[in-house]
Amino acid sequence: MTVTLLTDFSDRLSPMVVKELRQGLRTRLFGGVMLVLHALLVLITLMGGTSADSGEVHGMVDGLLALTLYIVFPLSGFSALAGEIKGNTMDMLVLTRLSAGRIVLGKWASIVFQSLLVTVSVMPYVVARYVYGGSDLLADVLGLGFQWLVSAVLTAGIVALSTQKQFWLRSLLITFPLFMVALSSVSWVFVNTFKRAALAGGSTSLGIYAYLSLLVGCVWLIFALLSFGASRIAPASSLLPVWKRSVNFMALFVLVGLTWLGSGSASVIPVVLLVQIVACLDALTDDVRNLPSIYLPFYRRSWLGRLGALFLAPGWMHGFLYSLLFTGTSALLVFQMSGPHEVSYVWLMGCGLWISSFFGQILAFRRKGEYLSATFAGMCLLGFLTMMNFLLQASTRKEELKWLRTLLPLNTWSMMNESQTGLLNPFEIGLVVNAVWPLLLALLAMRAFRQTRSARLEARQLAQL
């Protein structure tokens, strides 16, 4: 008689993924989306077989998939982590020895796996569209795969922002920067660019590098957004900001290199600005942690570790120094690839982030751990002041009021391509005047450094033992 040993699932499979995916597949949302989507796709496919205008039918299919992958599934993670925080179950998850990163990854992976099942189930309709409509099967399959990848990026962003407890704040943070991005079809730019690269480039280096740049960019965005959310629920002694900032810095060089090889220097500026916004905004909203344990690993590595602590240690004041280094490196890359004129884009974008962080630090002067919401409020204040500045310039023709446009980054940005006359160039003056914002933020950073002085001194003493 032989005894058969029963084996369970591998321990490598995260229990958070298993739990969330099991619960997600049982919800009415997943079943309802699957049934409604396939019912509509059957009707659209039948219409495509009898209609002479296949382009309109293809647009209906693409729009239906975009609605499902870009809005329905990402928004299902709206309260993914807020529910755990409000229900006081986060401590129970921590007791299971799951790290903050694995918790966030499990929440995200469960939604992404559900959207992957829906994406794979659409493949027969893509084949039917190829048979009846004569479309390019390879381009449709690759485009469908990239639609799912963009959906994964949007899901990561919403899951990361679900760490905010307030419902209204999550609604604003998700509606403006993410939901409106999906509605404005920015993600379609990535999909269509990938289709053109796959069709035009094929096996050439241009198609390969364009493919790699988009693929690496999406993977990096997923990591950056999920790590952003994980740092909001991680223990105070966590050194997750070190990994985030290091990966973001490496992503700058990798993405710029791939974009330059695939599309030339003309496409480098948008990539640099995207990486700059994500990396610097994450660093400038990091909470201040007055603990010796976060400085001790740095101080044990002599002077090199102390130098790295200035830029990589947790805390928004270290993040401010990191943002200065990141912006300077980005400007140097843009200068080498596109020339000195394009460097102003990087500088003004950095000034816009620094002024938003400055307003946020003023608004959160007596609070801790709310720098993200305060920085978002600072962005709204900056947007209001910028709009009022534009309205003031449009309602008057007085030449002396023109210099008000040099006070804010976006107003200075608008003068970049204007023809300038006279000895003093208002745009160049604006580039210099906007330097006041990082200087003001530096004063607040020095105050935050003084608050953590005791932790650094204790860490230095422990490192010498």
C-alpha positions in Angstrom: 0.0 0.0 0.0 1.4 3.3 -1.1 0.8 6.6 0.7 0.3 9.7 -1.4 1.5 12.9 0.1 -0.8 15.8 -0.3 0.9 19.0 -1.3 -0.5 22.5 -0.9 0.2 25.6 -2.9 3.7 26.9 -2.9 4.7 29.4 -0.2 6.0 31.7 -2.9 2.4 32.5 -3.8 1.4 35.4 -1.6 -1.6 34.6 0.7 -2.8 38.2 0.2 -3.1 37.5 -3.6 -4.9 34.3 -3.0 -7.4 35.8 -0.5 -8.1 38.9 -2.5 -8.4 37.1 -5.8 -10.8 34.5 -4.4 -13.0 37.2 -3.0 -12.8 39.3 -6.1 -13.9 36.5 -8.4 -16.9 35.9 -6.2 -18.1 39.5 -6.4 -21.0 40.7 -8.5 -18.7 43.3 -10.1 -16.5 40.7 -11.8 -19.4 38.5 -12.9 -21.5 41.4 -14.1 -18.7 43.0 -16.1 -17.9 39.6 -17.7 -21.5 38.9 -18.7 -22.3 42.4 -19.9 -19.0 42.8 -21.8 -19.4 39.5 -23.7 -23.1 40.2 -24.5 -22.2 43.5 -26.0 -19.2 42.1 -27.8 -21.4 39.4 -29.4 -23.7 42.0 -30.7 -20.9 44.2 -32.0 -19.2 41.2 -33.7 -22.5 40.4 -35.4 -22.8 44.0 -36.5 -19.3 43.9 -37.9 -20.1 40.9 -40.0 -23.0 42.6 -41.7 -21.9 46.2 -41.7 -19.9 47.7 -44.5 -18.3 50.3 -42.3 -16.0 48.1 -40.1 -14.1 51.1 -38.8 -17.0 52.3 -36.8 -17.5 48.8 -35.3 -13.9 48.6 -34.4 -14.2 51.9 -32.6 -17.1 50.6 -30.6 -15.1 47.5 -29.5 -12.1 49.7 -28.6 -14.2 52.1 -26.6 -15.9 49.3 -24.7 -12.6 47.7 -23.8 -11.2 51.1 -22.8 -14.2 51.7 -20.5 -13.8 48.2 -18.9 -10.0 48.2 -18.5 -9.3 51.9 -17.9 -12.2 52.8 -15.6 -14.2 49.9 -14.2 -11.4 47.6 -13.0 -9.0 50.4 -11.7 -11.8 52.0 -9.8 -12.6 48.7 -8.0 -9.4 49.5 -6.0 -10.8 52.8 -4.8 -11.1 51.6 -1.1 -8.6 48.7 -1.3 -6.4 49.9 1.6 -8.7 52.5 3.1 -11.1 49.7 4.1 -8.3 47.9 5.9 -7.2 51.1 7.7 -10.7 52.1 8.7 -11.6 48.6 9.9 -8.4 48.4 12.0 -7.4 45.2 10.3 -4.0 46.5 9.1 -2.4 45.4 12.4 -3.8 41.9 11.9 -2.2 41.7 8.5 1.1 42.9 9.8 1.0 40.1 12.5 0.9 37.6 9.6 4.4 38.7 8.8 3.3 40.2 5.5 5.3 43.3 4.7 3.7 46.6 3.6 4.9 45.9 0.0 3.4 42.5 -0.1 0.1 43.8 1.2 -0.1 46.5 -1.5 1.1 44.1 -4.1 -1.6 41.6 -3.2 -4.4 44.2 -3.4 -3.1 45.3 -6.8 -2.5 41.8 -8.2 -6.0 40.6 -7.4 -7.5 43.3 -9.5 -5.0 43.0 -12.3 -5.5 39.2 -12.5 -9.3 39.8 -12.9 -8.7 42.3 -15.7 -6.3 39.8 -17.3 -9.0 37.1 -17.3 -11.3 39.6 -19.0 -8.6 40.6 -21.5 -7.9 37.0 -22.4 -11.6 36.2 -22.8 -11.8 38.9 -25.5 -9.3 37.2 -27.8 -11.9 35.2 -29.8 -13.6 38.5 -30.7 -10.3 39.9 -31.9 -9.9 36.8 -34.1 -13.4 37.2 -35.4 -12.7 40.9 -36.2 -9.7 39.7 -38.2 -11.7 37.2 -40.1 -14.7 39.4 -40.9 -13.0 42.8 -41.1 -9.6 42.0 -42.4 -7.8 43.9 -39.5 -4.2 43.3 -38.6 -4.3 40.4 -36.1 -0.8 41.0 -34.7 -1.4 44.7 -34.1 -4.7 44.0 -32.4 -3.3 41.4 -30.1 -0.3 43.6 -29.2 -2.6 46.6 -28.7 -4.9 44.5 -26.5 -1.9 43.5 -24.4 -0.8 47.0 -23.9 -4.3 48.1 -23.0 -4.2 45.6 -20.2 -0.7 46.9 -19.2 -2.0 50.5 -19.1 -4.9 49.3 -17.0 -2.4 47.8 -14.6 -0.7 51.2 -14.3 -3.9 53.0 -13.5 -4.9 50.3 -11.0 -1.5 50.7 -9.3 -2.1 54.5 -9.0 -5.6 54.1 -7.5 -4.5 51.4 -5.1 -1.6 53.6 -4.0 -3.9 56.5 -3.3 -6.4 54.3 -1.5 -4.1 54.7 1.6 -5.8 58.0 2.2 -8.5 57.6 4.8 -10.8 60.5 3.8 -13.3 59.6 1.1 -13.4 63.1 -0.4 -9.7 63.3 -0.6 -9.3 60.0 -2.4 -12.0 61.1 -4.8 -10.2 64.3 -5.6 -6.8 62.7 -5.9 -8.1 59.9 -8.1 -10.5 62.0 -10.2 -8.1 64.7 -11.3 -4.7 63.1 -12.0 -5.8 59.6 -12.9 -9.5 59.4 -13.9 -9.2 62.4 -16.1 -6.0 61.0 -17.7 -8.0 57.9 -18.7 -10.9 60.0 -20.1 -8.5 62.3 -22.0 -7.3 59.2 -23.8 -3.6 59.7 -22.9 -3.3 56.0 -22.5 -4.4 55.6 -26.1 -1.3 57.5 -27.1 0.8 54.7 -25.6 -1.3 52.0 -27.3 -1.3 53.6 -30.7 2.4 54.4 -30.5 3.1 50.8 -29.7 1.0 49.6 -32.6 2.8 51.9 -35.0 6.2 50.8 -33.6 5.3 47.2 -34.0 4.0 47.6 -37.5 6.6 50.0 -38.9 9.6 48.8 -37.0 9.0 45.1 -36.9 12.4 43.5 -36.3 14.3 46.8 -36.7 16.0 48.5 -33.9 13.4 51.4 -33.9 10.5 49.0 -33.2 12.5 47.1 -30.6 13.6 50.2 -28.6 10.1 51.8 -28.9 8.6 48.6 -27.5 11.2 48.4 -24.7 10.7 52.0 -23.7 7.0 51.7 -23.3 7.2 48.3 -21.6 9.9 49.4 -19.2 8.0 52.7 -18.6 4.8 50.9 -17.6 6.7 48.4 -15.3 8.5 51.3 -13.6 5.3 53.2 -13.1 3.7 50.2 -11.5 6.7 49.8 -9.1 6.8 53.5 -8.3 3.1 53.8 -7.6 2.9 50.6 -5.5 6.0 51.5 -3.5 4.4 54.9 -3.0 1.4 53.3 -1.4 3.4 50.8 0.6 5.5 53.6 2.2 2.2 55.1 3.6 1.4 51.9 5.6 5.0 50.8 6.3 6.4 50.9 9.8 8.1 54.1 10.9 11.5 52.4 10.8 11.1 51.2 7.3 13.9 52.1 4.7 11.6 51.7 1.7 12.3 55.3 0.5 15.9 54.2 -0.1 14.8 51.6 -2.6 12.2 53.8 -4.2 14.5 56.7 -4.8 17.4 54.5 -6.0 15.1 52.7 -8.6 13.6 56.0 -9.7 17.1 57.4 -10.3 18.1 54.4 -12.3 14.8 54.5 -14.3 15.7 58.1 -15.4 18.8 56.9 -17.2 17.2 53.7 -18.6 14.1 55.3 -19.9 15.9 58.3 -21.4 18.4 56.0 -23.1 15.7 53.7 -24.6 13.6 56.7 -25.7 16.6 58.4 -27.3 17.5 55.2 -29.2 13.9 54.5 -30.3 12.5 58.0 -31.1 15.4 60.4 -31.0 15.9 63.5 -28.8 12.5 65.0 -29.6 10.8 62.5 -27.3 13.2 62.8 -24.4 11.6 65.8 -22.7 8.2 64.2 -22.0 9.9 61.1 -20.5 12.2 63.2 -18.3 9.3 65.3 -17.1 7.2 62.2 -16.3 10.0 60.6 -14.3 10.8 63.9 -12.6 7.2 64.4 -11.4 6.8 60.9 -10.1 10.2 60.7 -8.4 10.3 64.2 -6.9 6.6 64.2 -5.8 7.1 60.9 -4.0 10.2 62.2 -2.2 8.7 65.6 -1.2 5.7 64.0 0.5 7.6 61.5 2.6 6.8 61.7 6.3 9.5 62.9 8.8 10.7 60.1 11.1 12.7 61.0 14.1 14.1 57.5 14.8 17.8 56.6 15.2 17.2 53.2 13.5 16.7 54.8 10.1 20.0 56.6 10.2 22.1 53.8 11.8 22.5 51.8 8.5 23.9 54.9 6.8 26.2 55.9 9.6 27.8 52.5 9.7 29.2 53.0 6.2 31.5 55.9 7.2 31.4 59.1 5.2 29.9 57.5 2.1 26.9 56.4 4.1 26.4 59.8 5.7 26.5 61.4 2.2 23.9 58.9 1.0 21.7 59.6 4.0 21.4 63.3 2.9 19.5 62.2 -0.2 18.1 58.7 0.5 17.0 58.7 4.2 13.3 58.8 4.9 11.8 62.3 5.4 10.7 65.0 3.0 13.7 67.2 3.9 16.0 64.5 2.6 13.6 64.1 -0.3 14.0 67.8 -1.0 17.8 67.4 -1.4 17.1 64.3 -3.6 14.7 66.4 -5.8 17.5 69.0 -6.3 19.9 66.2 -7.3 17.3 64.6 -9.5 16.4 67.8 -11.2 20.0 68.7 -11.8 20.8 65.3 -13.3 17.7 65.5 -15.5 18.7 69.0 -16.7 22.2 67.7 -17.5 20.8 64.8 -19.6 18.4 67.1 -21.5 21.3 69.5 -22.1 23.4 66.8 -23.6 20.6 65.4 -25.8 18.4 68.4 -26.8 20.4 71.6 -26.1 20.3 74.4 -23.5 16.8 75.7 -24.4 15.0 72.6 -23.4 16.7 72.6 -19.9 14.2 75.3 -18.9 11.4 72.8 -19.1 13.1 70.7 -16.4 13.8 73.7 -14.2 10.3 75.1 -14.4 8.8 71.7 -13.7 11.0 71.4 -10.6 10.0 74.9 -9.5 6.4 73.9 -9.8 6.9 70.9 -7.6 8.9 72.9 -5.0 6.3 75.7 -4.8 3.5 73.1 -4.3 5.6 71.4 -1.6 6.2 74.8 0.0 2.5 75.6 0.1 1.9 72.1 1.4 4.4 72.4 4.2 2.8 75.8 5.3 -0.7 74.2 5.3 0.6 71.2 7.3 2.7 73.2 9.7 1.2 71.7 12.8 0.5 68.2 11.4 2.5 65.2 10.5 1.9 62.4 8.1 -0.5 64.4 5.9 2.1 65.8 3.5 0.4 64.2 0.4 -2.9 65.8 1.0 -1.3 69.1 1.9 0.9 69.0 -1.2 -2.2 68.4 -3.3 -3.9 71.4 -1.7 -0.7 73.3 -2.5 -1.0 72.3 -6.2 -4.6 73.5 -6.2 -3.5 76.8 -4.7 -0.8 77.1 -7.3 -3.3 76.3 -10.0 -5.6 79.0 -8.7 -2.9 81.6 -8.5 -1.7 80.7 -12.0 -5.2 81.0 -13.5 -5.7 84.4 -11.8 -2.4 85.6 -13.2 -3.4 84.5 -16.7 -6.8 86.3 -16.3 -5.1 89.4 -15.1 -2.8 89.5 -18.1 -5.7 88.9 -20.5 -7.8 91.7 -19.0 -5.2 94.4 -19.1 -2.7 95.7 -21.6 -0.4 97.5 -19.1 3.1 96.6 -19.8 4.3 96.9 -16.2 1.9 94.1 -15.1 3.6 91.7 -17.6 6.4 91.1 -15.0 3.8 89.3 -12.8 4.1 86.4 -15.1 7.7 85.8 -13.9 6.6 85.0 -10.4 5.0 81.5 -11.0 6.5 78.6 -13.0 3.5 78.0 -15.4 3.2 81.6 -16.2 6.9 81.8 -17.0 6.5 78.6 -19.1 3.9 80.4 -21.3 6.5 83.0 -22.3 9.0 80.4 -23.5 8.1 80.7 -27.2 7.1 84.4 -27.3 9.2 86.9 -29.2 11.0 89.1 -26.7 12.2 92.6 -27.3 14.4 94.9 -25.3 17.5 94.4 -23.2 15.7 92.4 -20.4 14.1 89.2 -21.4 11.1 88.5 -19.2 11.4 84.7 -19.7 15.0 84.6 -18.6 14.1 86.8 -15.6 11.3 84.4 -14.8 13.8 81.5 -14.7 15.9 83.4 -12.2 13.0 84.7 -10.1 11.5 81.2 -9.7 14.6 80.2 -7.9 13.1 81.8 -4.8 10.8 78.8 -4.3 13.4 76.2 -3.7 15.2 78.7 -1.4 12.1 79.2 0.7 11.5 75.4 0.8 15.1 75.0 1.9 14.4 77.1 5.0 11.6 74.8 6.0 13.9 71.8 5.3 16.5 73.2 7.6 13.9 73.4 10.3 12.9 69.8 9.7 16.6 68.8 9.9 16.9 70.4 13.4 13.9 68.4 14.5 15.7 65.1 13.7 19.1 66.2 15.1 18.7 64.0 18.2 18.0 60.9 16.2 21.1 61.5 14.0 23.4 62.1 17.0 22.2 58.9 18.7 22.6 56.9 15.4 26.2 58.3 15.1 27.0 57.2 18.7 25.6 53.7 18.1 27.6 53.4 14.9 30.8 54.1 16.8 30.3 51.3 19.3 
